[in-house]
Amino acid sequence: MKLLKCYSPDAEPARISKGQASMNVETGGLRASASDTSVEAAHARWQPSRASLRFRLHLSLVLLDICCIFAGFFLAELLYPHAFADQWLTISLSVSPLYLAMAFGARAFSTEVIVNPGKGVARSMQAFVVAAAAMIFLAFSMKASTDFSRAIFVLGVGISALILFFVRALFLHRARSILGGNPYNIILISDRLAPPGGDYSVVLPASTFDPGEDCPIMYDRLATALKSADRVILDCSPAHRTNWIHALQGANVQAELLMPELNSIGPIALASYGGNATLVVAKGPLNLPDRILKRLFDIAVAGSAILLIAPVLILTAIAVKLESKGPVLFVQTRIGRGNKMFRMLKFRSMYADRGDGHGTSSTGRKDDRITRVGRVIRKTSIDELPQLINVLIGNMSIVGPRPHALGSKAEDQLFWEIDGRYWHRHAAKPGLTGLAQVRGFRGATDRRDDLTNRLMADLEYLHGWSIWRDIKIIAMTFGVVMHKNAF
C-alpha cells in the first residue's frame, strides 16, 4: 500500500539524497550550498524563530516608554520644586496606565512600528497627548485637580513628550537593525535554481518534498522545516501549486503563493463570487467612514473659508469685471473622481476672447493672454478660490490630486500618454490643494518629469489617507501660496 511504502517504523529519518537538487540555504544574508544535507542540519543553520525576540523587544518598548514618562515628570519637579514632595511619582503613576491603554489601542507596540519607526513615534505621541488630556478630565471630574501642581503637570507633559519622542525614535531604529530589517522569519519554497530576490530568511527547494504524497514522513519533514517560520512564500510551477497549497494549509503558518503572472494585473485582495475565487484589482482609497469624515471636513472648511474671505471674493470679482470684458468666472471641464468630468470654477485671469477652454496650451511666465488683474490673482492663487464652491457642491475636496484640463500636455504628449497610471490618480476627488502642490510641483508642464513628479506625489497621497495628513497639507499650503511657478 502507498502508506506502507512511504512510512516504516524502522525507516531512517528523512534525508535529502545526492540525486536531488542541491539546496540553497540563505540565512542572515549568507548563502550556502549543500547537496547531501538533511533537513535537520539545514534547519540548524536557519535563523531561529523571531517570536521570542519580538516579544522581548515589545516588552522593552513598553518599559522604555514608562521610564520616559517617569523621567519627564521627575525632571519637571526638579525644575519646579513644590511644597508637596514626590508629586512627580503620583502623577507618573496616574498617567502611565492611561498612556498604556491608549498606546495599545493605537497599536504603538505592534511589530509594524519596528518596521516603520516613524509610525511608531507618531502613534506614541498621539497616545500620550490623549492620555494627558484624559488625566486632566479625570482630575477635574473627581475634583482632584487641587491635589497636584498644575505647573509640574504641564511641564512634565512637555518634557515627557520630548524624551518619549527622541528615545522611542532611537530605540525603534536600533530595534530594526537588531532584527536585520525584518521582524519575521520568512521561508521561501522555490523550485527554481535561481530563486527570486526578496527579504527572506531561508530558501528551501521544492524538490526536497513531494506534496503529492499523502505521507506522514513528508508532512513531518515539512513541519520540522517550517517550525521557526512566521511566513512562507511558495514559488513553484503551476502544475504543483494545488498539492503545495494542500500541504501548507495544515502547516499552522501564514502561507502565500507567489504568482509573477499577476504582476501586470496588480491585484490587491482576494474575494469570491458565485462560489468562485476572484482577485480584487481596484477599490477606492477611502472606506465609507473615511469618506464621511472627509466630506464633513470639506464642508466645514469650505463653508468657513467662504464666509471669512467673502470680501476678497467680492473685490476680486469686481476687479476682474472692470479689467476686461467677459464673465467673472472661467469655467473649464476637468477630470474628477472616477475619471468623471466636471465643470471647475476659477476667477477669469485671461482676456475672454483669448482663453484656452481645453487647456492645450500651458500658461507661460510672460503670457500675453493674461490680464493685469489676472497676473496678480494667479501669482497669489486667488484665482483658485471659487473652487470652494466646487467643494461645497461635492465634485472637489479641499485636499486631493489637482484636476487637469482635458488637453493638458507635456512635451507634446497628453498626460495619460506619458504614464498609464495617470488614470489611477482619479480614485479620489480632486483637491484645491494637494501633496504635489506643497512639494512645489506646480505651474507649466513643459517636460515629462513635470507630470511624472506630480503623478507620483498624487499616488502617494492616495495610499494611507488620514484626516491628519489633510490638515498637514493645508497648513503647508500657506507656505507655497506665493510660488515661483505661479504665473
CORVENPE-V796940 format. One record per pair of residues at least 24 apart in sequence whose ideal C-beta (glycine too) atoms are under 8 Angstrom apart, sorted by the first residue. I is the first residue (numbers start at 0). GAP is how many residues later the second one is. D is the distance in Angstrom with one decimal. If there is no record, write none. Layout:
# CORVENPE-V796940
I:GAP:D + I:GAP:D
This chain:
# CORVENPE-V796940
1:211:7.6 + 1:212:7.2 + 1:213:7.9 + 2:211:7.4 + 2:212:7.3 + 2:213:8.0 + 5:207:5.9 + 5:209:3.7 + 5:210:7.6 + 5:211:5.7 + 5:212:7.0 + 6:208:6.3 + 6:209:5.3 + 6:210:5.4 + 10:206:6.9 + 12:25:7.1 + 12:27:7.2 + 13:24:7.6 + 13:25:6.4 + 13:203:5.5 + 13:204:7.6 + 13:206:7.6 + 13:207:4.5 + 14:24:7.7 + 15:192:5.7 + 19:185:7.8 + 19:187:5.5 + 19:188:6.8 + 20:172:7.5 + 20:184:5.3 + 20:186:4.4 + 21:183:7.6 + 22:180:7.8 + 22:181:7.2 + 22:182:5.3 + 22:185:6.7 + 23:171:6.5 + 23:179:4.6 + 23:181:7.0 + 24:177:6.1 + 24:178:6.5 + 24:179:7.9 + 25:174:6.9 + 25:175:7.1 + 25:176:6.0 + 25:177:4.9 + 26:174:6.1 + 26:175:6.2 + 27:152:6.3 + 27:173:7.5 + 28:151:7.7 + 38:169:7.0 + 38:182:5.4 + 38:185:5.8 + 38:186:5.3 + 39:184:6.8 + 41:162:7.8 + 41:183:7.7 + 42:181:6.4 + 42:182:6.1 + 42:184:7.2 + 42:185:7.6 + 45:139:7.8 + 45:141:7.9 + 45:155:6.3 + 45:156:4.8 + 45:182:6.2 + 46:138:5.7 + 46:154:4.7 + 46:155:7.4 + 46:181:7.0 + 47:137:7.8 + 47:180:5.5 + 48:136:5.7 + 48:178:7.4 + 48:179:3.9 + 48:180:7.7 + 48:181:7.1 + 49:129:6.6 + 49:133:6.0 + 49:134:6.5 + 49:135:5.2 + 49:180:6.7 + 50:179:7.1 + 52:125:7.6 + 52:126:6.9 + 52:130:7.9 + 53:57:5.9 + 53:60:7.7 + 53:125:7.8 + 53:129:5.5 + 56:57:6.6 + 56:118:5.2 + 56:121:7.2 + 56:122:7.6 + 56:126:7.9 + 57:51:5.2 + 57:53:7.8 + 59:111:7.6 + 60:48:5.7 + 60:107:7.7 + 60:110:6.7 + 60:111:7.8 + 60:114:7.5 + 61:38:7.1 + 61:47:6.2 + 63:103:6.4 + 63:104:7.3 + 63:107:5.8 + 64:34:7.0 + 64:35:7.9 + 64:38:6.9 + 64:59:6.5 + 64:99:6.3 + 64:103:6.9 + 65:30:5.4 + 65:33:7.9 + 65:34:7.6 + 67:92:6.1 + 67:95:4.5 + 67:96:4.3 + 67:99:5.4 + 67:100:7.5 + 68:26:6.0 + 68:27:5.6 + 68:30:6.3 + 68:59:7.7 + 68:91:4.9 + 68:95:7.0 + 69:26:7.5 + 70:88:7.9 + 70:89:7.4 + 70:92:5.8 + 71:84:5.3 + 71:85:7.5 + 71:86:7.9 + 71:87:4.1 + 71:88:2.6 + 71:89:7.3 + 71:90:7.6 + 71:91:5.2 + 71:92:7.4 + 72:79:7.0 + 72:83:3.6 + 72:86:7.6 + 72:87:6.4 + 74:81:7.7 + 74:84:5.2 + 75:76:5.0 + 75:77:7.9 + 75:79:4.1 + 75:80:3.6 + 75:83:5.5 + 76:75:5.5 + 76:79:7.6 + 78:76:6.5 + 79:69:7.3 + 79:71:5.3 + 79:72:5.6 + 79:75:5.8 + 81:67:4.7 + 81:69:7.7 + 81:70:5.9 + 83:64:7.6 + 83:65:7.2 + 86:61:5.5 + 86:62:5.7 + 86:65:5.6 + 87:64:6.6 + 87:68:6.6 + 89:58:6.5 + 90:44:7.9 + 90:57:5.9 + 90:61:6.9 + 90:62:5.9 + 90:65:6.2 + 91:64:7.8 + 93:41:6.1 + 94:36:5.8 + 94:37:6.7 + 94:40:5.3 + 94:65:8.0 + 97:33:4.0 + 97:36:5.1 + 97:37:5.9 + 98:28:5.9 + 98:29:5.6 + 98:32:4.1 + 100:30:7.7 + 101:24:7.8 + 101:25:3.8 + 101:26:7.6 + 101:28:4.9 + 101:29:5.0 + 101:32:7.6 + 102:24:4.0 + 102:25:7.8 + 110:72:4.9 + 110:73:7.7 + 112:59:6.3 + 113:58:6.2 + 113:61:5.0 + 113:62:5.7 + 113:65:6.6 + 113:69:5.2 + 114:61:6.8 + 114:67:7.4 + 114:68:6.4 + 116:51:8.0 + 116:52:6.1 + 116:55:3.6 + 116:56:5.4 + 116:59:6.6 + 119:48:6.4 + 119:52:4.9 + 120:44:6.1 + 120:47:5.2 + 120:48:5.1 + 120:51:7.0 + 123:40:6.0 + 123:41:7.9 + 123:44:5.5 + 124:36:6.7 + 124:39:7.2 + 124:40:6.3 + 127:29:7.9 + 127:32:7.0 + 127:33:5.9 + 127:36:6.1 + 128:32:7.6 + 131:25:4.9 + 183:46:4.1 + 183:47:5.3 + 184:43:5.4 + 184:44:5.5 + 184:45:4.7 + 184:46:7.3 + 185:43:7.4 + 185:44:6.9 + 185:45:4.8 + 185:46:7.6 + 185:47:6.4 + 186:38:7.5 + 186:39:6.3 + 186:42:4.5 + 186:44:7.5 + 186:45:5.2 + 186:46:7.3 + 187:44:7.9 + 187:45:4.8 + 187:47:6.4 + 188:43:6.4 + 188:44:7.1 + 188:45:5.1 + 188:46:6.7 + 188:47:6.9 + 188:55:7.2 + 189:45:4.2 + 189:46:7.1 + 190:44:7.2 + 190:45:4.7 + 190:46:6.0 + 190:49:7.1 + 191:43:6.7 + 194:40:6.8 + 195:39:6.4 + 195:62:7.3 + 195:64:7.9 + 197:35:7.2 + 199:33:6.5 + 205:29:7.9 + 205:30:4.9 + 205:34:6.9 + 205:38:7.2 + 208:38:7.5 + 210:29:7.1 + 210:32:4.0 + 210:33:4.8 + 210:35:6.6 + 210:36:3.9 + 211:28:7.7 + 211:31:4.6 + 217:29:7.9 + 218:28:7.0 + 218:31:7.7 + 221:25:6.3 + 221:29:6.6 + 222:28:6.7 + 225:25:5.5 + 225:27:5.7 + 228:24:5.1 + 229:24:7.2 + 230:24:7.8 + 230:25:7.1 + 231:24:7.1 + 232:25:5.6 + 233:24:6.3 + 281:145:7.8 + 283:143:5.8 + 283:144:7.4 + 284:142:5.3 + 284:143:5.4 + 284:177:4.4 + 284:178:7.3 + 284:180:5.6 + 285:142:6.9 + 285:179:5.9 + 289:175:6.6 + 292:174:5.8 + 293:103:6.5 + 293:171:7.8 + 293:173:6.9 + 293:176:7.2 + 294:99:7.6 + 296:101:7.1 + 296:170:6.2 + 296:173:6.8 + 297:93:5.2 + 297:94:8.0 + 297:99:5.2 + 297:100:5.1 + 298:92:7.8 + 298:93:6.6 + 300:90:7.8 + 300:97:5.1 + 300:173:7.5 + 301:86:4.6 + 301:89:4.0 + 301:90:5.1 + 301:96:6.5 + 302:89:6.6 + 304:83:5.6 + 305:82:5.3 + 305:83:7.7 + 305:86:7.6 + 308:76:6.7 + 311:70:6.8 + 311:73:7.2 + 312:72:6.2 + 312:73:7.6 + 315:31:5.7 + 315:57:7.9 + 315:61:6.1 + 315:66:5.7 + 315:69:7.5 + 316:30:7.2 + 318:54:4.8 + 319:27:5.6 + 319:28:5.6 + 319:29:7.8 + 319:51:7.9 + 319:53:5.7 + 319:54:7.6 + 319:57:7.7 + 322:48:5.0 + 322:49:6.4 + 322:50:4.3 + 322:51:7.5 + 323:27:5.5 + 323:28:6.7 + 323:47:5.4 + 324:27:6.1 + 325:25:7.2 + 325:26:2.7 + 325:27:7.6 + 326:25:6.9 + 328:57:5.9 + 329:25:6.4 + 331:25:6.1 + 331:27:6.7 + 331:73:5.9 + 332:24:7.8 + 332:72:7.5 + 332:73:6.1 + 333:69:3.8 + 333:70:6.3 + 333:71:5.8 + 333:72:7.3 + 333:96:7.0 + 334:68:6.0 + 334:69:6.3 + 334:71:7.0 + 334:91:5.9 + 334:95:7.6 + 335:59:5.4 + 335:60:7.2 + 335:67:6.2 + 335:90:6.9 + 335:93:6.6 + 335:94:5.5 + 336:58:7.6 + 336:89:6.0 + 336:90:7.4 + 336:91:6.1 + 336:92:4.5 + 336:93:7.0 + 337:88:6.4 + 337:89:7.7 + 338:84:5.9 + 338:87:4.8 + 340:65:7.6 + 341:48:7.5 + 341:53:4.2 + 341:54:7.7 + 341:61:7.8 + 343:43:6.4 + 343:46:6.0 + 343:52:7.2 + 343:59:5.9 + 343:86:8.0 + 344:41:4.0 + 344:42:5.8 + 344:44:5.7 + 344:45:5.9 + 345:37:5.1 + 345:38:6.3 + 345:40:5.9 + 345:41:7.0 + 346:27:8.0 + 346:30:5.6 + 346:35:6.7 + 346:36:4.4 + 346:38:7.1 + 346:39:6.0 + 347:26:7.2 + 348:24:7.4 + 348:25:2.9 + 348:26:7.4 + 348:28:5.8 + 348:29:5.1 + 348:34:5.0 + 349:24:5.9 + 355:49:7.9 + 355:51:7.9 + 357:47:6.2 + 357:48:5.8 + 357:49:3.8 + 358:45:7.2 + 358:46:2.4 + 358:47:6.6 + 358:48:4.8 + 358:49:5.1 + 359:45:7.8 + 359:47:3.6 + 359:48:7.7 + 359:49:6.7 + 361:46:7.7 + 361:47:7.5 + 361:82:4.0 + 361:83:6.0 + 361:84:6.8 + 362:81:6.2 + 362:124:6.7 + 363:80:6.7 + 363:123:7.6 + 364:122:4.9 + 366:120:7.5 + 369:117:7.9 + 374:112:7.4 + 377:108:6.2 + 377:109:6.1 + 378:103:6.9 + 378:107:5.4 + 378:108:6.5 + 379:101:6.4 + 379:102:6.5 + 379:106:7.7 + 380:100:5.0 + 380:101:8.0 + 380:105:6.2 + 383:48:6.3 + 386:45:5.1 + 387:44:7.1 + 390:41:6.6 + 394:34:7.1 + 395:33:5.8 + 395:34:5.4 + 395:35:6.6 + 395:36:6.6 + 396:31:7.2 + 396:32:4.1 + 396:33:7.1 + 396:34:4.9 + 396:35:7.5 + 397:33:6.2 + 397:34:5.5 + 397:35:7.1 + 397:72:6.9 + 397:76:6.6 + 398:32:4.6 + 398:33:7.4 + 398:34:6.0 + 398:35:6.2 + 398:62:7.9 + 398:71:4.3 + 398:74:5.0 + 398:75:6.4 + 399:28:5.2 + 399:29:5.1 + 399:30:5.2 + 399:31:2.9 + 399:34:5.7 + 399:61:7.3 + 400:24:4.6 + 400:25:7.2 + 400:27:6.7 + 400:29:5.6 + 400:30:6.4 + 400:33:5.4 + 400:35:7.2 + 400:57:3.9 + 400:60:6.7 + 400:61:7.7 + 401:28:6.3 + 401:29:6.5 + 401:31:7.7 + 401:32:5.3 + 401:34:6.7 + 401:35:6.3 + 401:40:7.8 + 401:52:7.5 + 401:56:8.0 + 402:27:3.7 + 407:37:6.6 + 408:36:7.1 + 409:35:4.2 + 409:36:6.8 + 409:37:6.1 + 409:38:5.2 + 409:40:5.6 + 409:41:4.5 + 410:35:7.4 + 410:36:6.2 + 410:37:5.3 + 412:35:7.3 + 414:30:7.7 + 414:36:5.4 + 414:40:8.0 + 417:30:5.3 + 417:33:5.4 + 417:34:7.0 + 418:32:7.0 + 418:33:6.3 + 418:36:5.8 + 420:34:6.5 + 420:38:6.7 + 421:29:7.7 + 421:33:6.1 + 423:35:6.3 + 423:38:7.7 + 424:30:6.2 + 424:33:4.2 + 424:34:6.2 + 424:37:7.1 + 426:35:5.8 + 427:33:7.8 + 427:34:5.8 + 427:37:7.6 + 432:40:6.3 + 432:41:6.8 + 432:44:4.4 + 433:24:6.6 + 433:27:6.3 + 433:39:6.9 + 434:25:6.3 + 434:26:4.2 + 434:38:6.1 + 435:25:7.9 + 436:40:6.8 + 436:43:6.5 + 437:35:5.6 + 437:38:4.1 + 437:39:5.8 + 437:41:7.5 + 437:42:5.7 + 439:40:6.6 + 439:43:6.9 + 439:45:7.3 + 441:38:7.7 + 441:41:6.2 + 441:43:5.0 + 441:44:6.7 + 442:40:7.5 + 442:41:8.0 + 442:42:2.8 + 442:43:6.6 + 442:44:7.0 + 443:41:7.4
